[in-house]
Amino acid sequence: MSEEGRQGDETPKERADRELIELLNELRVVLPGVSVLLAFLLAVPFAKGWSRVTELQRDEFVVAFLATAVSVALLTAPSSYHRLRFRHGDKEHMVRIGNRLSIAGIAASAVSLEAVVLLVMDYVLSLEAAIAAAVSLFGVVALLWYGLPLAAALRDRRAR
């Protein structure tokens, strides 16, 4: 059955249950990548050669590290919220809060991804190459993570 058909037959409770399950499943996809990035970044300052980084590269690292940590915090918050509130009977509110936290976490992960690419390319090649790579990645992320969903929302709005 199509998503539209299924939504039309759902009660508000069934819809909230389905949306919460979908949200938690989506977080299971996103969170491992961000967690691996955080683990990698935790090791970087202790690696041989770290003392050779420039002040700019150190700043790039700090932005990447903090943005990744914030992303992990935001992306795990819906699960924590659910665990603490699941017996209180307001799944619709839980889904709204979880959705907002997830969107913010994904945005923070975009910042961390940009900063990591900038840092690695700056360290390995040059600042110019790093800027070109980061700008290119920004375009890809903006298009895939935000452009496509926003274009679909505009298309849906026009169709109504």
C-alpha positions in Angstrom: 0.0 0.0 0.0 1.3 3.5 -0.8 2.3 5.9 2.0 -0.6 8.1 1.2 -3.1 5.2 1.3 -1.7 4.0 4.6 -1.8 7.4 6.2 -5.5 7.9 5.2 -6.5 4.7 7.0 -4.5 5.4 10.2 -5.8 6.7 13.5 -3.8 9.6 15.0 -2.4 7.1 17.5 -1.3 4.6 14.8 0.2 7.5 12.8 2.2 8.7 15.8 3.4 5.1 16.5 4.5 4.6 12.9 6.2 8.0 12.7 8.1 7.4 15.9 9.3 4.0 14.7 10.4 5.6 11.4 12.2 8.3 13.2 14.1 5.9 15.5 14.9 3.7 12.5 16.3 6.7 10.6 18.5 7.6 13.6 19.9 4.1 13.5 21.1 4.8 10.0 22.6 8.3 10.7 24.1 7.9 14.2 26.7 5.2 13.4 28.5 7.4 10.8 28.6 10.4 13.2 29.8 8.2 16.0 32.6 6.8 13.9 33.6 10.3 13.0 33.7 11.3 16.6 35.8 8.3 17.5 38.2 9.2 14.7 38.4 12.8 15.9 39.0 11.7 19.5 42.3 10.0 18.4 43.6 12.7 16.1 45.3 15.0 18.7 47.1 12.0 20.1 48.5 10.9 16.7 52.1 11.2 15.7 52.5 14.4 13.7 49.7 16.3 15.3 52.2 18.8 16.7 53.0 19.9 13.1 49.5 21.3 12.4 49.0 25.0 11.8 46.9 27.2 14.0 44.2 27.2 11.3 44.2 23.4 11.2 43.9 23.3 14.9 40.9 25.6 14.6 39.4 23.4 11.9 39.8 20.4 14.2 38.1 22.1 17.1 35.1 23.1 14.9 34.9 19.5 13.5 35.2 17.9 16.9 32.6 20.2 18.6 30.2 20.0 15.7 30.5 16.2 15.7 29.9 16.0 19.5 26.9 18.3 19.2 25.6 16.1 16.4 25.9 12.9 18.5 24.1 14.7 21.4 21.3 15.9 19.2 20.9 12.6 17.3 20.8 10.5 20.5 18.4 12.9 22.3 15.2 11.5 20.6 16.0 8.0 21.9 16.7 9.3 25.4 13.5 11.4 25.3 11.5 8.4 24.2 13.0 6.2 27.0 12.1 8.8 29.6 8.7 9.7 28.3 7.3 6.7 26.4 4.7 5.8 29.2 3.3 9.3 29.3 1.1 8.8 26.3 2.1 11.7 24.1 3.9 10.1 21.1 2.8 12.9 18.8 4.7 15.4 20.8 7.6 13.0 21.1 7.7 12.7 17.3 7.7 16.5 16.9 10.5 17.0 19.4 12.5 14.0 17.9 12.1 15.4 14.4 13.4 18.8 15.4 16.3 17.3 17.3 17.1 15.0 14.4 17.1 17.8 11.9 19.4 19.9 14.1 21.7 16.9 14.5 21.9 16.3 10.8 22.7 20.0 10.3 25.5 19.7 13.0 26.8 16.6 11.2 26.9 18.6 7.9 29.1 21.2 9.7 31.3 18.5 11.1 31.7 16.9 7.7 32.6 20.2 6.1 35.2 20.9 8.9 36.7 17.4 8.6 37.1 17.7 4.9 38.6 21.1 5.2 41.1 19.9 7.9 42.1 16.7 6.1 42.5 18.4 2.7 44.4 21.3 4.3 46.8 18.9 6.1 47.3 16.6 3.1 47.3 19.0 0.2 46.9 22.7 0.7 44.5 25.3 2.0 43.3 26.1 -1.5 42.6 22.5 -2.3 40.8 22.2 1.1 38.6 25.2 0.3 37.7 23.8 -3.1 36.9 20.4 -1.6 34.8 21.9 1.2 32.9 24.2 -1.2 32.2 21.3 -3.5 31.0 19.1 -0.6 28.8 21.9 0.6 27.1 21.9 -2.7 26.6 18.2 -2.7 25.3 18.2 0.9 23.1 21.2 0.3 21.6 19.6 -2.8 21.1 16.1 -1.4 20.2 16.7 2.2 18.2 19.9 1.9 17.6 20.8 -1.8 15.9 17.5 -2.8 13.5 17.4 0.2 12.7 21.2 -0.1 12.0 20.8 -3.9 9.7 17.9 -3.1 7.9 19.9 -0.5 7.4 22.8 -3.0 6.2 20.3 -5.6 3.7 18.9 -3.1 2.5 22.3 -2.1 1.9 23.3 -5.8 0.0 20.0 -6.4 -2.5 20.8 -3.6 
